[in-house]
Amino acid sequence: MNGTRLDSLRVTRRICGGLSESTLRRLIAAGRFPRPVVLGRNRHGRPVRIAWIHEELVDWVRDRISADRE
């Protein structure tokens, strides 16, 4: 995965048309949105820094566009 671009939550929201964080969490839980990569955890094991793989986001957006155009 050399050269893989990771996007923050802010960038992810912008790429996906401004979806809210809560909407993204619901889509992830339903298996309808790419899961983020956990970059860091706190001492209790909870994620404190997450990011998304850019290409997965682009593919997700393309799929939404294709589904809308059919």
C-alpha positions in Angstrom: 0.0 0.0 0.0 2.8 2.4 -0.7 1.5 5.8 -1.6 -2.0 5.2 -0.1 -3.7 8.5 0.6 -5.6 8.8 3.8 -8.4 11.4 4.3 -9.5 12.9 7.7 -13.1 13.0 8.7 -13.4 16.6 7.5 -12.1 15.7 4.0 -14.2 12.6 3.9 -17.3 14.6 4.6 -16.4 17.1 1.9 -15.8 14.3 -0.7 -19.1 12.7 0.2 -21.2 15.8 -0.3 -21.2 17.0 3.3 -22.8 14.0 5.0 -22.8 14.4 8.7 -20.6 12.4 11.0 -23.6 10.7 12.5 -24.8 9.7 9.0 -21.4 8.3 8.2 -21.4 6.3 11.4 -24.8 4.8 10.6 -23.8 3.9 7.1 -20.6 2.3 8.4 -22.6 0.3 11.0 -24.9 -0.9 8.2 -22.0 -1.9 6.0 -22.9 0.7 3.4 -19.8 2.9 3.7 -16.1 2.2 3.8 -14.8 1.5 7.3 -12.1 3.9 8.5 -8.5 2.9 9.4 -7.7 3.3 13.1 -4.5 5.2 13.4 -4.4 5.6 17.1 -6.2 4.5 20.3 -6.4 5.9 23.8 -5.4 3.9 26.9 -8.9 2.3 27.0 -8.6 1.0 23.4 -11.0 3.5 21.9 -10.1 5.0 18.5 -8.8 8.6 18.8 -7.5 9.1 15.3 -9.2 7.6 12.2 -8.9 8.2 8.5 -10.4 6.8 5.3 -8.6 5.4 2.3 -9.1 7.9 -0.4 -9.7 5.4 -3.3 -12.4 3.7 -1.3 -14.2 7.0 -0.9 -13.9 7.8 -4.6 -15.3 4.3 -5.4 -18.2 4.8 -3.0 -19.1 8.1 -4.6 -18.8 6.6 -8.1 -21.1 3.8 -7.1 -23.7 6.3 -5.8 -23.5 8.2 -9.0 -23.9 5.1 -11.1 -26.9 3.9 -9.0 -28.6 7.3 -9.4 -28.1 7.3 -13.2 -29.6 3.8 -13.8 
